């Protein structure tokens, strides 16, 4: 993130502020640019925190927030259980950005006659960029927030979550191509900075939407694979060893703690979404008729995902040859 702060500081100190408030030294512009960059990333953090707060209130587990030059990502362990929940979580971010933009613009308006022109210009830029980001984020294309809104609407109307994902991802790919084309056109016209920025945004939209769409058949396959097919069978365990006995008498002394206990016929996708995946050395205990029959580790999940991805890639290659 430090590199992203430097980039924003360079853009504002070298281009934005000198144009809006001329007459200051380079040191002053750079100091103001660094301040603007920090406030910009704090506003991005507010956007992602809004997603996270609403998600947690709706029962969706949040494991982290990532910020970078083009925005941020709120990492959740669970998928939204309903279109309404997804819509509420999604809209919280753009609303936070609009609120931040309004505060910055109000600050610029209130201080226009009394504060240094450089400060007013910085506040105005922060206000404008937050409003623009909020509006751009609401474009109906994955992976933008607007794409999540489109996903929730299609999901609500059709009842098909995978179809909703495909629609939102196609829109994201089309928007990415359009933004990339505009960026390349601007670069050819001589506007290298804005053109390069648009080209990067377009490329990101295309690749992110494509990756999300590619995950649909993978999730569909994992929904049909039971945990018993991926677990490591427990060997050498006595027949009387029930799950309760293992947890109460043995598991509490183990160096690899149990993350959950699931029936053997649980789909792998359900396991991943219900416990948020496996991390480190934690194990999932697999039971059948209250007997311990196996365990699932992070390595087992990783191997299953890799094999499923390879099968999907091979199937897709066969379809293209036909």
N, C-alpha and C positions, 0 to 999 in steps of 0.2 A: 504494500500500500504506500510505502514511503516514496517509491518511484512515481506512483500516480500523483501524489501530492506535489512532487517536484514538477511534473508535466503541467499540472493546472497552474502552479505558481509561475512557471515560465510563460504560459499562454497569457495569463492576466497581467503579469509584470511587463512582458515584452510587447504585447499587442493591444489588449483591451484597455487597461488603465491609461497608458500614454495617449491613446486616442481620445478617451473620454475626459481626461483631466490632465492636460499638458502642463509642462513647466516644473516638474519635480525631478530630482536626481534619480539615477539608476538604483541607488541603495534604498531610497524611499519606496520606489516602485516594487522592488523585490521584497521589502518588508511587508508592504501592503499585499503583494501577490501571495506570499506565504500565509498571511492571515486569511485571505479570501479562500485559499485552498483548504485550510483547516476547517473553516466554516462550511465550505462546500461538502466536505466529507462528513461533517457532523450532520448536515441536512440529509445526506444519503443514509447515514446511520438511523436518523429519525424515521425515514421511509421504511427501512427494513425492520426497525423495532415495532413500528405500527403493525406490520404483517405478523411479527412474532407474538405480540401481546394478544391480538385478536385470535390467532391460532391457538395459543395456550388456553384462552378463555373458552374456546370451542372444543377443547379436549384433544387438540392435535399437538403432539410432542415436537418441540423445537430443539435442535442440537447445536445450532451455531449460526452466525451471520458472517458473510464474506463481502468485503467492499473492494472495488477495483475501479479502474478509470471510467468505464462505461456504466457504472451503476453498482448494484450489489445483489446478493442472493441470500435469502433466508432458508437455511437447511432444515427440513422437517423429516422426522422419522416416519410419520404416518401420512397417507393420502387423505384428503378431505372426505368425510363420510357421505356428504350430500352436496348437490349443486349449490344450495343456499349457503352452506358453510364455506365452500370454496369462494363464492361471490363476496361474502363478507370479509374473508381474509385478504382477498385480492384488492378490493377497493380501499382498504385501510391505508395501503402504501401511497397511492396517488393523492388521497385526501391529505395525508401528512405532508406531502411535497407541496400541494397547493397552499396549505396553511403556512408552511415555512416561507414560500414565495410571497405570500401576502404580508407576513411580518417584515421581511426584508424590504419589500416595496414601500410599506407604510413607514418604515424607518428612513428610507431615502427621501420620501416626500416630507416627513416631519423635520428632517435636519437639513433640507436643501438650502435654506437661507442662513443657517447659523454654523454649520460644520464645514470643515475643509472639503473642497470639491472632490478630492481623492476618496475620502470616506463615503461621500454620497454616491460616487460612481461605483465603488465596490459594493455597496448595499444594493444599488439598482441592478448591477450585474447578477448578484446572488439571487435577488428576487426574480428577475427575468428567467434565469437558467432553471430555477426550480419549477416555475410555471411551465416552461417549455418541456422539461423532463416529465412532468406530470401528464401533460397533454400527449406527448409522444408515447409515454408508457401505456396510455389508454387506447392506442391503435389496436384493432382487433387482430393481432397476429402473435403467435407464440414465438419466443418465450417471454414476450412483454406481458405486463399485467393485463392489458387489453385482450391478449390471447387467452389468459386464464378466464376472463369474463366471457369471452366467446365460447370457451370450453364449457363453462358452467351452464350457459344458456342452451347450447346444443345438447349437452347431457340431460338437462331438465326436459327439453322438448322430445328427444328421441329415446331417452332411457339407456342409451348406449355410450358408455364412457370411452371406449376405444374409438368409436366413430367421432366423438367430440374431439379427441386428441388429434385424429387425422385431419379434421377440418381446420383446427387451430394451427397445426403445423404446416399445412399447405399454405394457409394465409401468411404464416411467418416466412416461408421460403419465397413467396411472391414479393412480399414487402422487402425482404433482403436483397433480391435481385434488383428491384426498383431503386433502393437507396444506393446500392453499389454502382449502378449505372449512372445515377446522378452524380455520385462522387467522382467517378472517372471522367465524366463530362466536365465537371468543374476543374479538375486537374488539367485537362487538355486546354481549358480556357485560360489557364495560368494561375488559378486560385489553388495553390498547392495545399495550404493548411486546411481550409474548409473541405476541399475535395478529398484529401487523405482521411480526414476525420469521418466523413460520410462513407467512404469506401470501407473503412475498418468496421463501422457500425453495420453496414450492409453485409459484409462477410460474416460478422458475428451472428447476425440474425439467420442467415442461411445455414450456417453450420450447426447452430444450436437447435433450430427447428428440425433440421434433418436428423440430428442425433436423437431428439425426443421422439420423432416419428418412428425411427428405427427400433426404439424400445418397446413399441406396442406389441409386435408379434412375440418378442421375448417375454414380456409380462404374461401374454396369453398362454404361452407354453408352460411357464412356471406355475400358472394357476391350475394346470392339469397334472403336475408332477407331485405325488405324495412324498411326505418327509421320509417314509420308510425306504424310498428308492435312493436317497442321498445320504442316509445316516451311516455312521460307523457302528457295526454290530458290537454289542457288549459280549465279550468272550470271557469264560472263566467265572461268570457270576452264578451263584446258587439259584435254583429255581424259586426259592422262597423270597428272593430279594425283591420286594415291592418298591415302588417309587417313593412312597412315604418313608419306608425304612431307610432307603438310600439317602434321602434328604435329611432326615432327622439324625441318623447315627453315623453316616459315612460322609455325606456331602458337606456337612459343616466343617469337617477337618480337611477337606480336599483343597489342593492348591489351585484348582481350576473351578471356580464357583459356577453354579448353575444359573443361567439367565431366565429359564422358563421350563415348564413341563408341558409337552404337547402330545396329542394322540398321533399314532403312526400314520393315519390317513389324512392328516392335515396337509393342505397344499403348501408347497414351498413359498409361493407368493404371499399366502396368508401369514405364514411364519415371519417373513421379512417385514410385512407391513404392521403386524401386531406387536412385534418386539423391537422394531427399528433396526433390524440387522444384528450382526454379531461383531463384537470388537474384542481385540486382544485374545485372552485365553479363556473367555467365558464359553460355557457349553449349554446347549439345549438338550434336556433329557427327553427321550422318546418313549412313550408308554403304550402298551397294548393290554387291555384288561387289567390295568393297574400293575402290570409287570414291566420292569425296566428291560427294554429290548435293544436300545441303542442310544447313541448321542450324536449331536450335530455340532460341528465346530465352524469357525470362520473359514477354515480351509475347505471343508466340505461344501459350504455355500459358494465360495469362490470357484471351485472346480465345477460345480453345477452350472453357474452362470457362464463360465468359459465354454463348456460343452454345448450349452443351449445357443450361445452366440455363434459358435462354429457351425452348428446344424442349420441355423437360420441363414448364415452367409452362404453355405453350400446350396441350400434350397433356392435362394435368390439367384445364385449364379446359374443353376439349372434352368430356372424360369427364363432368364435372359437368353440362354442358348436356344431354347425352344421358340 
